[in-house]
Amino acid sequence: MDKRFFYLLNKARHRVYKHADQRSEEALGISVTQVGALLLVAGDEGCLLKDLAHSLHLNSSALTGLAGRMENKGLLERRTCDRDGRASRLYLTDVGREKIESAKPLITELNNRMTEGFSDEEVTVILKFLNHLANDF
């Protein structure tokens, strides 16, 4: 058994992301990053573009491209911020809301696949470990 934490974490992240992205494209016609963006916008409708960039850990130019592609697909709408004309706020479209609903079974499938073969207690330890890494580093 390989015991190199950093290596294994990086390899696992890459493989899980690649698999999730492929499944998302097949099932929904959008990337897993776009699904994540839709879910974040749904949780904070009218959020600023820069806040979504921060939540997705993307730089502003990468998010501008992502938002443009999502807007072209009819998933979301960018509107100029009333308080700052240089900033954009993001809103879901009906198509974006439909994609979120369509994504829910896929998200369940992916979570089930990742926890397959582990007991509830083991999943709790894994979640504790991942939350530790996500919040304490």
C-alpha positions in Angstrom: 0.0 0.0 0.0 1.4 3.4 -1.0 1.7 5.7 2.0 2.6 9.0 0.2 -0.2 11.2 1.4 0.5 14.2 -0.9 1.0 12.1 -4.0 -2.1 10.0 -3.3 -4.2 13.0 -2.6 -3.1 14.7 -5.8 -3.6 11.5 -7.9 -7.0 10.8 -6.3 -8.2 14.4 -6.9 -7.1 14.2 -10.5 -8.8 10.9 -11.2 -12.0 11.8 -9.4 -12.2 15.1 -11.2 -11.5 13.6 -14.6 -14.2 10.9 -14.0 -16.7 13.4 -12.7 -16.1 15.7 -15.5 -16.5 13.0 -18.1 -19.8 11.8 -16.5 -21.1 15.3 -16.3 -20.4 16.0 -19.9 -22.0 12.7 -20.9 -25.1 13.1 -18.7 -25.6 16.9 -18.7 -23.6 18.3 -21.6 -21.7 20.6 -19.2 -18.5 20.3 -17.3 -18.3 19.5 -13.6 -16.9 23.0 -13.0 -20.0 24.4 -14.6 -22.2 22.3 -12.3 -20.3 23.6 -9.3 -20.7 27.1 -10.5 -24.5 26.6 -11.0 -24.8 25.2 -7.5 -22.9 28.1 -6.0 -24.9 30.7 -7.9 -28.1 28.9 -6.8 -27.0 29.3 -3.2 -26.3 33.0 -3.6 -28.4 34.3 -6.5 -27.0 37.6 -7.7 -23.5 36.9 -6.4 -20.6 39.0 -7.8 -18.5 37.4 -10.4 -15.4 37.9 -8.2 -17.0 36.1 -5.3 -17.8 33.1 -7.5 -14.1 33.1 -8.7 -13.0 33.0 -5.1 -15.4 30.1 -4.2 -14.2 28.1 -7.2 -10.6 29.0 -6.6 -10.3 30.5 -10.1 -8.6 33.7 -11.1 -10.8 36.4 -12.5 -9.9 35.9 -16.2 -10.6 32.1 -15.9 -14.0 32.8 -14.3 -14.8 35.4 -17.0 -14.3 32.7 -19.6 -16.3 30.2 -17.7 -19.1 32.6 -17.1 -19.1 33.5 -20.8 -19.3 29.9 -21.9 -22.2 29.3 -19.4 -24.0 32.4 -20.6 -23.6 31.2 -24.2 -25.2 27.9 -23.2 -28.1 29.8 -21.6 -27.2 28.6 -18.1 -26.8 31.9 -16.4 -27.1 35.6 -17.0 -24.6 38.3 -16.1 -26.0 41.7 -15.1 -24.1 44.9 -14.3 -24.0 45.5 -10.5 -26.2 48.5 -9.5 -23.6 49.7 -7.0 -20.5 49.2 -9.1 -20.9 49.4 -12.9 -17.6 47.6 -13.4 -18.8 44.5 -11.5 -21.1 41.8 -12.7 -23.7 39.8 -10.8 -24.8 36.3 -11.8 -28.3 34.9 -12.0 -29.5 31.4 -13.0 -31.7 31.0 -16.0 -34.5 28.4 -16.3 -32.1 26.2 -18.2 -29.5 26.6 -15.4 -32.1 25.6 -12.8 -33.0 22.5 -14.9 -29.4 21.5 -15.2 -29.1 21.6 -11.4 -32.1 19.3 -11.0 -30.6 17.0 -13.7 -27.3 17.0 -11.9 -28.6 15.8 -8.5 -28.8 12.1 -9.5 -25.3 12.4 -10.9 -24.0 13.9 -7.7 -25.6 11.1 -5.7 -24.0 8.5 -8.1 -20.6 10.1 -7.7 -20.8 10.3 -3.9 -22.0 6.7 -3.8 -19.2 5.5 -6.0 -16.5 7.3 -3.9 -17.9 5.7 -0.6 -18.6 2.3 -2.1 -17.1 -0.5 0.1 -16.6 1.8 3.2 -18.6 1.5 6.4 -20.4 4.5 7.8 -17.7 4.8 10.5 -14.9 4.8 7.8 -16.8 7.4 5.8 -17.0 9.5 8.9 -13.2 9.3 9.3 -12.6 10.1 5.6 -14.9 13.1 5.9 -13.1 14.3 9.1 -9.8 13.9 7.3 -10.9 15.8 4.2 -12.5 18.6 6.2 -9.3 18.9 8.2 -7.3 19.3 5.0 -9.9 21.7 3.4 -10.3 23.9 6.5 -7.0 23.8 8.5 -4.4 24.2 5.7 
